[in-house]
């Protein structure tokens, strides 16, 4: 077993306490490869923000679990090399079973999510409690989920979502011993979250549900999944250089900033990063169709991704300067 402290990582417990007190949210950025990791760490160093590096089950398979250990350790050392020791959490996003969570804990993850939201309430409690009992032996923090987000992202797919029921949160938190709770208040997975007509705004988040959850479990860390904003200028750039993404919209950044000033202390952003990378790669290959050196299109993609994440940290999450 490799414990996360051997890699220089931290769990999310103290980060969440500080975030809730300071009315900001910790960025939870997904990554699959070196360039994404470089962009995340360099953005967090520039903005002086803590970070949660998120890895889905599919990304773990893609990157290889052994390499991930050293990538995570390298991320910690890279931030020091850049001049700022950024607190780094390595988190399993949407763990689908006890076995997956256990394997991640044993290979250096400092935080895991067990997503039992598709199960009955009692089955969700049972599975989450099992993960918590194992994880807490190693001081690994655990995120659970109540409510289902619609959309598709990696191996997570739901055609229809349903909102979290506030009347269930107290019992769930008490019975499971979970450290944070992901809730459903109108966010959605993937880039095609909401279909809107030109000039229309995406539907607002259900802050009434969030406020009721806060009343029932005051001071408890809340998580938002599916919180990419799908910036129209990036979508337009993708389409300009040969892509085809029509009438898609994400969660308003103003809505996310409002959420970040509440009990929401972790906000997940994945699709926006994918869009930024795709836009940059398409631009290079469109303008230079003879280009074949990956460094010459992945390098610009990394730079565009960093720019996006610095913006998110400063203007949306509010975590700049919070290390």
C-alpha positions in Angstrom: 0.0 0.0 0.0 1.1 3.6 -0.8 -0.3 6.1 1.6 -1.1 9.5 0.2 1.1 11.3 2.7 4.1 9.5 1.1 3.3 11.4 -2.1 3.0 14.8 -0.4 -0.8 15.0 -0.7 -3.4 16.2 1.7 -7.0 15.2 2.3 -9.9 17.6 1.9 -11.0 18.1 5.5 -9.0 21.2 6.5 -9.4 22.7 3.0 -13.1 22.5 3.2 -13.2 24.1 6.7 -11.2 27.1 5.4 -13.3 27.3 2.3 -16.6 27.4 4.2 -15.2 30.0 6.6 -13.9 32.1 3.7 -16.9 31.8 1.5 -15.1 30.3 -1.5 -14.9 26.9 -3.2 -11.9 24.6 -3.9 -11.4 23.9 -7.6 -11.9 20.3 -8.5 -10.3 19.9 -11.9 -10.3 16.5 -13.8 -7.2 15.4 -15.6 -6.2 12.5 -17.9 -2.7 13.4 -19.1 0.5 15.3 -18.5 -0.5 18.5 -20.2 -3.8 18.9 -18.3 -1.9 18.3 -15.0 0.7 20.9 -16.0 -2.0 23.4 -16.7 -3.9 22.8 -13.5 -0.8 23.1 -11.3 0.6 26.1 -13.0 -2.8 27.9 -12.9 -3.1 27.1 -9.1 0.5 28.4 -8.5 -0.2 31.6 -10.4 -3.4 32.2 -8.5 -2.1 30.8 -5.2 -5.1 28.4 -4.9 -5.4 24.9 -3.3 -6.6 22.2 -5.7 -8.4 18.9 -5.9 -7.0 16.8 -8.8 -9.9 14.6 -9.9 -9.5 11.3 -11.6 -12.5 9.3 -12.8 -12.5 5.5 -13.0 -12.1 5.8 -16.8 -9.2 8.3 -16.5 -7.5 6.0 -14.0 -7.6 3.2 -16.5 -6.4 5.5 -19.3 -3.5 7.0 -17.3 -2.6 3.8 -15.4 -2.8 3.6 -11.6 0.9 3.3 -11.1 1.8 6.3 -13.2 -0.9 8.3 -11.4 0.9 7.9 -8.1 4.0 9.5 -9.6 2.1 12.1 -11.5 0.4 13.2 -8.2 3.8 13.3 -6.4 5.2 15.1 -9.4 2.4 17.7 -9.2 3.3 18.5 -5.6 7.0 18.9 -6.4 6.2 20.9 -9.6 4.2 23.4 -7.6 7.2 23.9 -5.3 9.5 24.2 -8.2 7.3 27.0 -9.6 7.6 28.8 -6.2 4.4 28.0 -4.3 3.7 24.8 -2.3 0.1 24.3 -3.4 -2.0 22.0 -1.2 -3.0 19.1 -3.5 -5.7 16.5 -3.0 -5.9 13.4 -5.3 -9.6 12.5 -5.5 -11.5 9.7 -7.1 -14.5 11.2 -9.0 -17.6 9.0 -9.2 -16.3 5.8 -7.7 -18.8 3.2 -8.6 -18.0 0.5 -6.0 -16.3 -0.2 -2.7 -13.7 -2.2 -4.6 -12.8 0.8 -6.8 -12.6 3.1 -3.8 -10.5 0.6 -1.8 -8.0 0.2 -4.7 -7.6 4.0 -5.0 -7.0 4.4 -1.3 -4.4 1.7 -1.5 -2.6 3.4 -4.4 -2.2 6.9 -2.9 -5.5 8.7 -3.3 -6.2 11.1 -0.4 -10.0 11.4 -1.1 -12.6 9.3 -2.8 -16.2 9.6 -3.9 -18.6 6.8 -3.7 -21.5 7.5 -6.0 -24.5 5.4 -4.8 -27.0 8.0 -6.0 -28.5 5.5 -8.5 -29.2 3.1 -5.6 -32.1 3.1 -3.2 -31.6 5.4 -0.2 -30.8 2.5 2.2 -28.5 0.8 -0.4 -26.7 4.1 -0.9 -26.3 4.5 2.8 -24.9 0.9 3.2 -22.4 1.3 0.3 -21.3 4.7 1.4 -20.8 3.7 5.0 -18.7 0.7 3.9 -16.4 3.0 2.0 -16.2 5.5 4.9 -15.3 2.8 7.4 -12.4 1.6 5.3 -11.2 5.1 4.2 -11.2 6.6 7.7 -8.7 4.0 8.8 -6.2 5.7 6.6 -7.4 9.3 7.1 -8.8 9.4 3.6 -11.9 11.7 3.2 -15.1 10.5 1.5 -17.7 12.3 -0.6 -21.1 10.8 -1.0 -24.0 11.8 -3.2 -27.8 12.3 -2.9 -29.8 13.1 -6.0 -28.9 12.3 -9.7 -27.4 14.6 -12.3 -28.5 14.2 -15.9 -26.0 14.1 -18.7 -23.0 12.1 -19.8 -19.4 12.3 -18.7 -17.0 9.4 -18.9 -18.7 6.3 -17.4 -21.4 8.4 -15.7 -24.6 8.6 -17.7 -28.2 9.4 -16.7 -30.9 10.4 -19.2 -33.0 12.1 -16.5 -31.8 13.7 -13.3 -33.7 14.3 -10.1 -33.1 16.9 -7.4 -31.7 16.1 -3.9 -34.5 15.7 -1.3 -33.4 17.9 1.6 -35.4 15.8 4.1 -33.0 12.9 3.4 -29.6 14.6 4.0 -29.6 14.6 7.8 -30.1 10.8 8.0 -27.7 10.1 5.2 -24.8 12.2 6.8 -25.5 10.7 10.3 -25.7 7.1 9.2 -22.8 7.1 6.8 -20.2 9.4 8.5 -19.4 10.8 5.1 -17.1 13.9 5.0 -18.9 15.9 2.2 -22.0 15.6 0.2 -22.6 16.1 -3.5 -26.2 17.3 -4.2 -28.3 17.9 -7.3 -29.7 21.4 -7.6 -29.8 21.7 -11.4 -26.3 21.2 -12.7 -25.6 18.6 -15.3 -22.8 16.4 -16.6 -21.1 16.9 -20.0 -20.8 19.8 -22.5 -24.4 19.4 -23.7 -26.1 20.3 -20.4 -28.9 22.6 -21.6 -30.3 23.2 -25.1 -31.0 26.9 -25.5 -32.0 29.2 -28.3 -29.7 32.1 -29.3 -29.9 34.8 -26.6 -31.5 32.5 -24.0 -30.0 31.9 -20.6 -29.6 28.4 -19.1 -32.1 27.6 -16.3 -31.1 28.9 -12.9 -29.9 26.6 -10.1 -32.3 25.6 -7.3 -30.9 27.7 -4.5 -34.0 27.0 -2.5 -32.9 23.3 -2.3 -29.3 24.3 -1.4 -30.6 26.7 1.4 -32.8 24.0 2.8 -29.9 21.5 2.8 -27.8 24.1 4.6 -30.4 24.5 7.3 -30.7 20.8 7.9 -26.9 20.1 8.0 -25.4 23.5 9.0 -21.6 23.8 8.5 -21.4 20.6 6.5 -19.4 20.6 3.2 -21.5 20.6 0.1 -20.2 19.7 -3.4 -21.5 20.6 -6.9 -20.8 18.3 -9.8 -21.5 19.1 -13.5 -20.5 22.8 -13.0 -18.9 23.6 -16.3 -20.2 26.8 -17.9 -19.5 25.8 -21.6 -18.1 29.2 -22.6 -19.7 30.3 -25.9 -16.5 31.8 -27.2 -14.7 28.5 -26.8 -17.6 26.7 -28.5 -17.5 29.2 -31.3 -13.8 28.6 -31.8 -14.3 24.9 -31.9 -16.9 25.3 -34.6 -14.8 27.8 -36.5 -12.0 25.3 -36.9 -14.1 22.3 -38.0 -16.1 21.3 -34.9 -19.8 20.8 -34.6 -21.3 21.9 -31.3 -24.7 23.6 -31.6 -27.1 25.3 -29.1 -25.3 24.1 -26.0 -25.0 26.0 -22.7 -23.7 25.4 -19.2 -24.1 26.7 -15.7 -23.9 30.5 -15.4 -20.7 31.6 -13.8 -22.7 34.1 -11.7 -24.7 31.2 -10.3 -21.6 29.3 -9.5 -20.0 32.3 -7.7 -23.2 32.6 -5.6 -23.0 28.9 -4.8 -19.3 29.2 -3.9 -20.2 31.8 -1.2 -22.5 29.3 0.5 -21.8 25.9 2.1 -20.6 24.7 -1.4 -16.9 24.3 -0.9 -16.0 22.1 -3.8 -17.0 22.7 -7.4 -16.2 20.2 -10.2 -15.1 21.5 -13.6 -14.2 19.0 -16.3 -16.1 19.7 -19.6 -14.9 23.3 -19.8 -11.3 22.1 -19.8 -12.0 19.5 -22.5 -13.5 22.3 -24.6 -10.5 24.5 -24.2 -8.1 21.8 -25.1 -10.2 20.8 -28.2 -10.4 24.4 -29.4 -6.6 24.9 -29.2 -5.8 21.7 -30.9 -8.3 22.3 -33.7 -6.9 25.8 -34.3 -3.4 24.6 -34.7 -4.2 21.7 -36.9 -6.6 23.8 -39.0 -4.0 26.6 -39.5 -1.1 24.1 -39.9 -2.5 20.9 -41.5 1.0 19.6 -42.0 1.8 19.7 -38.2 2.6 16.3 -36.7 4.6 17.1 -33.6 2.2 16.7 -30.6 4.2 19.3 -28.6 3.2 21.9 -31.1 -0.6 21.4 -30.6 -0.7 20.1 -27.0 1.5 23.0 -25.8 -1.0 25.6 -27.0 -3.8 23.4 -25.5 -2.0 23.4 -22.2 -1.6 27.2 -22.3 -5.3 27.8 -23.1 -6.3 25.4 -20.4 -4.2 27.3 -17.8 -5.7 30.6 -18.9 -9.2 29.2 -18.4 -8.5 27.8 -15.0 -6.9 31.0 -13.7 -10.1 32.7 -14.7 -12.2 30.1 -12.9 -10.1 30.3 -9.7 -10.2 34.1 -9.5 -13.6 35.1 -10.9 -15.8 32.0 -10.2 -14.5 30.0 -7.3 -12.9 32.8 -5.3 -10.1 30.5 -4.1 -7.2 32.7 -5.3 -4.7 33.5 -2.5 -6.2 30.9 -0.2 -3.3 28.5 0.2 
